[in-house]
Amino acid sequence: MPRATKIVATLGPASNSPEILERMIQAGVDVVRLNFSHGKAQDHIDRAEMVRAIARRCGKEVAIMADLQGPKIRVGKFEGDKTILEPGQKFILDGASTALGTNERVGLDYKELPRDVRAGDTLLLNDGLLKLTVDSVHGEEVHTTVVAGGVLSNNKGINKAGGGLTAPALTAKDMDDIKTAMAFQCEYLAVSFPKNATDMEMARQLANVAGEPWRHKPQLIAKIERSEAIPLLDQILRASDGIMVARGDLAIEVGAAAVPALQKKMIKMAREMDRVVITATQMMESMIVNPVPTRAEVSDVANAVLDGTDAVMLSAETAAGKYPVETIEMMANICVEAENAEEISLDASFTNKQFARIDQSIAMGALFTAYHLGCKAILALTESGSTALWMSRHRIHVPIYGLTSQIRSQRRMALYRNVTPMIMPNFADRDEALAKAEALLIESGVLKAGDTYAITCGEPMGHPGGTNMLKVCRVG
């Protein structure tokens, strides 16, 4: 069986060379993430072109995910680039200051902070390593007491425990970056810090307008990293094509202990609502500097797979780490081992599900039939990729092959769990299309004489949303 769980890898200084990127794709990367927090517009366009060219050379289409920076909720810069804060000392966050920071005060990139906090609030800096309590607010100055000290350097992030910062999800920079991402037609656009469905709807409108010259509409991924997003998860999911369990900022806002249960909840909700889900942040963090992961990291990746995530994501591990290729190889091995340990069943949520659409019913019928007949594979002839997506929401350990004539759909399906996307010419004749699909899978080594498989398609051929036929075949 092919590996079901997909791998998202971030490009950066450690992986910008064509040679390393080629090895990464061969090692198992399915989606390449371009982090718009770093680099200029042309850098991202050049990297996207490189990804496309090298993927073709490897004989594998990968998806590109453009990850927007979102609001910069950060402190300013310091004299000497850093300072050391001691527990109990007083420290001022000054929204009006443009001078370099000292051990007594520092300016803010986020000028609204004095209006977002009040006495008694807790501020967490540098990914939660430093903790400040707000004593009072005077004009543009936030006066605090250091509770947990340490080194504070330039431009480190600020979080408010429990959430409540009013920064908009989409900044002016993000709006420009959406235009850049549409210039190379990214398959997925990840939106940072959305608070509600409106943030995602605005991002979609901007992306669709920017993509109009190429008739391109990207899939939108909501990065769940604000505590305010949790109660509105249902609405955010409906306004998105998928979510990212962004455990870094989320853990700072809601507390690290709450994240594992939230991760399971988010993955379950996304799958039930036919959305994709990516699990991210510090999955193989130690491999930034070490050639092997910790046992805890192995368990973390495996548990995300067992939870049902579509993909697991690498950030600094592949962007700046010493072992980008080895990290991908290790992650792929962990995913396969975890998948082999999964319990396979058609649970009550499957058998009790009701469908208003014919194509969804056919997709579920294919799963049910393939599961009970022990089919070798499910072949979904799909223009948009939707049929393959619906099939991939349930775990039955029968590989799904999404066969499409659309290169955009092929790349989009690269993120779907248990789906291997393949390109296949369009045929007007149904029997000719079915014969070609079988021949393609035999040629790829998936099917051989005597194997049983299920295949779905739509009549008339070549119309998105028209899947209305399920056939069970045996290779002669």
C-alpha angles and dihedrals in degrees: 000000000000117000107275100199114075127224124225115197128189121226119226143131092310094053107030096102118095090231095056093042091052091052090048093053091047089049091058115280111156100173128030116210120211109200109215091194086083133043137021129283094261091050090060094045091051092048092049090053090049092050092051093048096047093044089055089049089053091049092240130106114218129190122242120221118197108206113203119220097227124196117345103232095176145128119251128246131296137221102261089014095272148034136201119239119204125208111264097022123123118245131181126214103203119198092187098050121104095172124101113274127256136191088278104047145358135195125246135236086199104065096183095066095100089058094045099055139055138184113302096029119129120228121198119202133192097018092318097304092119123048126198130181117214111237099178145330120236113182106297094350124096108199114205144172119226111239100170113022138194141119116335114190137180121312098355116167127260125214129180114222108245093016127254105142109140099212110138117246093231119053128187088261091053091052090054090045091054088059090050092049091051090050087069094030101236114205094220131034115197115206116207124221101357111178099190146355091278091066090055094044090053091049091050092051092050092047094048092050092047091047096048096097087062095034086239127150114182126212111252123227118196112212106217104212105126124082089223089064095061099073089045096046093117092055093043091051091052090052093047139058092225146340138237118220093222098190099181105070091024091059091051093052101041100024126263093258092063096053103079092056091044090051091056091046093050094047091049093048093047093051093046090052094048093249128134121243133203123196112212149171130067094356093144098007097148091059089071084084106006128068092223132043127239119260088247091056091050089052091046094055092043092050092052088053092048089048087060103251116169093219144006118217136218119202121165089006091075100019098055108357129117094234110040097150095042090050091055092047091050093047091050091052092050091050093052093048091049092048090052089057095051121117110238119214144132098239130203092268087064100045093043096048118116125207132204094188128072094217092054091049091051091050092052091044089055091053093048093048095044091048096051096040094046093235119193093226146349116233115202116191099204136163098194100026093240095121091054090047093054091048091050093059091078127060114227100137094238108127115241120214116199107206114193140158091214117090090202091056091047091055093043091054089055087086097050115105115247092004122121107195118214133179118236130170119254117256126195091203116072098210091049090051093049092049091049091049092053092046091050092053092046090050090050091053094245097112131037137175112304096021119132120218139171121230131190130193142148133250123245089040124239101030118124113237092019102112104140106143135076122185131179114211139180120213108244 
